[in-house]
Amino acid sequence: MSKNIFVTNPLLPPLEEFIPYLEQIWESRILTNGGGFHQQLESELAKYLGVKYVCLFANGTLALLTALQALRITGEVITTPYSFVATSHTLLWNGLTPVFADVDPKTFNINPDRVEELITPNTTAIMPVHCYGIPCDVAKLQQIADIYGLKVVYDAAHAFGVRQGGTSILNHGDLSVLSFHATKVFNTFEGGAIICHDERTKQRIDYLKNFGFAGETRVVAPGINAKMNEVEAAFGLLQLQHIDKALTRRKEIYDYYCTGLKNVPGIKWFDEQDGFEWNHAYYPILVEDDYSISRDELHEAMKEAGIYTRRYFYPLISSFAMYRHLPSADPLHLPHANALADKILCLPIYPDLTDGEQDKILQVIYYHAKTKRSDTPLRHYLDSIDANAS
């Protein structure tokens, strides 16, 4: 019996390579509060990513919360409904009002034209998401922000290592926020970071993530405890040694999916464009009306075959109880986001995914592309594939 295939699997280097880091931590007895590994990881990440300053955090949500505090954002913030709930939840936790703008159906990202239509005297910021690691239209968003005097905070949770025109996508906006959760391309078990562009902003962020302390007895801001610990920082340093190989493997899996799905009617996928270096964080497909079964039926069929895909992002943030009362959450204002949410399915993609497992995923899609009914039940169809593979 074949093992289950999950939508993602955390990148874990060989355990024996991590032991020396742990031994150093045990010897130093420094577990947190900006120890040596923490400082080293901030420096190494800044070099690797091609950014000026990295501020490490215990997780990406705390980093988003703090980024909004660091820029003193108030009032309304225009954002996307097509994201993970943490994006909008951090706005509510800061006492801000989310205003949802529709997305571009080709990139899954917030549509700058819709952003401009939603600006009011209460608007102070834009919080776009580089969805699936695909870059937003950063030039147009910045142009809008400059015209109206708005801050731009990018939720870049998916965008580790992404470059556009040879430059890190994280250098755009006032701040960019990364997630290092176990499901991400680069992980530190849990973790996250704020990318900023000047030393003064980094200092304010560092105060805010450590209760506002600016010295032993001096508190300069109502901060919180959002620090990354030394074990996670050490793990991140080790991960950096393996990340390039992992990204190369993700690209191979992406290319194989694209080749395998090329002639499947009713299945569309994001076609990587020239001009940016993607991290292939996700493999989203759209199950269109001319596919033989619905997206949800394909999702269930995958599950029956031991393949755990994800309808990511479904349902829209704007449909949840704490948001649906907002005027901007009206589905009539979000036609593209709603259409994507009803069609999207993210296929498994991670460095340890084998060719045989990827073939099995494709075979389920092929099976249902042919007909809703078959003389050979899917279970027997897959059993025959497994038998031939062995």
N, C-alpha and C positions, 0 to 999 in steps of 0.2 A: 504494500500500500504506500503510495507516494505521500510525502509530507505536504503540509499546507504551505501555500505561497502567500505571503502578506504584502501589502501595498508598499511597505518599506521595511528595512532592517537596519539597525544602527551600525555605523562603521566602527569596528572595534579592532585595534591593532593587536598583535600578539601579546598576551598577558605578561610574558617574561620580559618584554620591553618596558612595561610599566613599573615593574617591581623596583628598579633602581630609583625612580622618582619617589615612590612611596618611602623607601629607605631614607632618602634625604629629608622628607617631611618628618619622619619619626625622629630623626637625629636632631633636627632644628627645633621641633615642637612648635613650629609656627603653622597654624592651621587656617588662619584667615587674617583680616585687617591689612590687606595689601602687602603680603609677603613677597619673597623673592621670585617665586614662580608667577605670581600675579603680575608683577612689574615686567618680568621677562616676556610673558605672553602678550601684554599690551604692545610692547616694542616690536616683537616678531610679527604680530598680526598687522600692525601698521605698515611694516615693510612688505609683507606678502600681499596685502590688499592694495597697496599703493595709495594710502591715505595719510593724513597728518597726525591725527590723534584718535586713539581707541580708548574708550572707558568701559571696562568690563563690568558685567552685572550677573546677579544670581540667576536671572532668566530674562527672556525678551519682553515679557509683559511689564516687569518692573522697569525695564529700560524705556519702554514707551511711556509709561506713567511719568517717569522722571524727565524725559525729553520735553514733554509738554510743560512741566513745572519749570524746567530750566529756561525756557523761552517766554515764560509768564503768559501763556496763551489764555485768552478769555473768550466768552461769548460763543459764537458759532464756528464750527470747523467743517469744511466740506471734505467728504471722504467717500469711499466706495462701499456699496452694500455687498460686493462680491469679494469676500475675504473671510478669514477666521474671526470669530467673535471678539477676540482680544483687541482687535483694531478699534472697534467702536466702544467696547467696554472701558478702555482706558480713558476715553473722552468723558463718559459718564462719571467715572471715578474722580475726574478732575473738575466736575461740575460744569462741563461743557456740553453744548448741544450739537449732536451730529446732524449734518445735512447731507443726504445721499445724492450723489450724481451718478447717472448711468455710465455704462462702460462701452469701450470699443469692442465689438464682437470678434475682431481679428486678433487683438492682443490680450483681451480679458482685463485690460487696465482702464482706469478712470478716463473718461473722455474730456479733454480740456475745454471743448466747446460747451459742454454741459456745465462744467465748473463755473465758467464765466457767467452763465445765465443765472446761477444760484447765489451770486455774491450780493450781500445786503450790507447796510451800515454796521451790522453786528458781526460780520465775518472778520475773523482775525487770522485764520490759517487754513491751509490745505493739507490734508494727510492722505496722500496717495499710497498705493501698494504696488510694488513690483511683483505682480501676481505670477506665481510659478517661477520667479526669477527673471521674467521677461521685462525688459526696461520700459518704464512709462515714457511718454513724450515729455522728457525732462525740459527741453528747450521751451516748448510752448507753455508748460506749467510755470516755469520761472518767469517767462514774459508776463503772464497774467499776474503772478505774485508781485512783480515789480511795479506794474501799472497801478494795482490796488493797494499796495503797501501791506502785503500778507506774508506771513511766515510759511515755510514749507518744511514739513516733517515727513520723511519717507519711512513707511513701514517696509523695511527691506529684509524682513524675516527670511525670505526665500533666496536672497540675492547675493549670497556669499560668493566672492570671486568673479562676479559678473562684470564684464567690461564693455564699453561702447566707445568706438573710435580710439581704442588703445588705452582708455582711461577708466578707472573704477567708477561704476555707476553710483557708488557710495559717496562720491565727492559732490553730488548735486544736492540742492536744497540747503536749508539751514542745519539740519541734522538728519542722519539716517540711522535706523535701528535694526540690528541683526538679532536673530535667534540662533542659539546653539543647542536647542533641544535635541534629544536623542533621534528624532525623526528627520533632522535637517542634514544637509550635505556635509557640513562640518559640525561636530557636536562636542560638548564638554559635559556629557550626561544631561544636565540642565545648564542653562547659561544664556548670555546675550551680551550685547554691546551697543553703545552709542558711538557713532562716528561723528566727530566735529572737526572744525577747520582752524581753530585758534586756541592758544593756551589759556586765555581768560575763560572761555566757555568750558573747556575741560576742567578747570579748577572749580567752577560753579557746580558742574555735574558731579565731580568727586565729593564736594561738600554735601550735596543733596543725597547721594547714595549712602552716606555714612552719618546719618542723623543731623547733618548740618555742622558737624564739628570742624573747626578751623584751627584747632589746637587742643591741648589737654583740658582747658577750662573755658574755651570760647566757642559758642554756638552761633552761627551766622545765618542759618536758614532752618525752616521746619522740615528737615530731611527725614528719610526713612532708612531702614537697614536693607540694602539691596546689593551687598558686596558679593563677589564671587570668592569661593574659598580656594585654598591652595591645592587640594586634591583635584578639583575641576580644572584649575589653571595648568597644573602639571600634565593632566590628561590632554588638554588642548595643545600644549607644546609637542607632545608625542604625535597627536593627530596631524599636526602640520607636516610631519615627516612623510605621511602617507596620503595626504590629500590630493596631490597631483595624479597619482596612480588611480585613485578612486574616481576623480573627475574624468580621466581618460576612459575608464571602464563604463561610466555612465553614458558617455558619448557613443560608445560602441553599442550599448543596449538601445539607445535612442535610434541610431541608424538602422539597426536590425528591425525594430518595430516599424519604422517608416517604410522599409522595403517590403516587409510582410503585409502591411495594410494598404499598399499602393492601389490594388485593384479590388478592394472590398467595397461594394456599394453601400452607401449609408453611413460610412465611418469616415470622419474627418479628424485631423490632428493638427497640432501647431507645427507649421513648416518653418524651421529655423531660417532666419534671414541673414544675409551678409551684413556686416557692419557692427555686430556685437558678438562677444564671446560669452556663450551661455554656460551655465553650470549643469544643465539638464537635471534640475532638482525634481521635476515631475514629468510624467508622460500623460498629459490630458488628451482624451479623445472626445469627440462629440458624436453621440448616437443620434443620427438624423431620422426623420420620418420615413425615409425610404429604406431604412434597415428593416429586416424582417420582424424584429421584436423591439419593444421599447427599451429605453435605458435602464429602467428599474428591473425589467425582466432579464436583461443581460447581466445586471449586477447580481441578481439572485442565481442565475445560471452559473456564473463564475463561482459564487459561494458554494453551490452544490458540488462543484468540481474541486473544492479546496483552494480556491483562488480568491483572495480578499482584496477587492478593488475598493475605491472610495469615491463617493459622489461629492467631490471637493471643488466648489462650495455649494452645498445644498443642505437645507434651504438657505435663502438669502438672509443676511443679518437683519435686513429691514422688515422681515416677516415675523421676527420674534416679539414677544409681548411688550418688552420694554422699549421697542422702537416703532412698532407698527402704527402708533398714534401720530407720529410725525408726518407733516404734510409731504415731505420729500420721500417718505416710505411708500407712498401710493404706487402700486404696481404699474399704473398707467404712465407714471413718470420714469419707470425703469424697465422698458420693454426688452432691451438687449440683455441686461443682467438676469432678468427672469427667464428668458429663453435659454441662456447659457446654463443656468442652474438646473433646468429641466433636462438638459442633454449631456451634461458633463460626466465623465467617468475617468478617474485617474488609474492607470494601469501600474502594476508593480515595477519599480525601478530602483535598484540599489546595486552596489558593486558585486555582492555575492550572488546575485541572480544568475543561475546557470543558463546555458543555451537551451538545454532540454526543458527547463521550467518556462523559459520564454516561448518556446515552441508550443508548449501545452496551452499557454494563455492565448496564443494566436489561433490554435486549433478550435478553442471554444468560440472565438469570434467567427471563424470560417464556418463552423458547424451551423450556427444560427443565421449566418448570411445566406446560406443556401435555401433553407426552408424553416418554417415554424414547426413543422412535423417531419419526422424522419423515420424510416424503417428501422434504423439503428438508434436506440436510446443513447443520449449523450454519455452516460456512464460507460456503456459498452464501447462506444466510439473512442473514449479516452483510454480505456483499458487496452484497446488494441494498439493505440499509439504508444503507451507505456511499454507494452510487450515488444513492439518493434524496436523501440529505443534501447531496450535491454538486450 
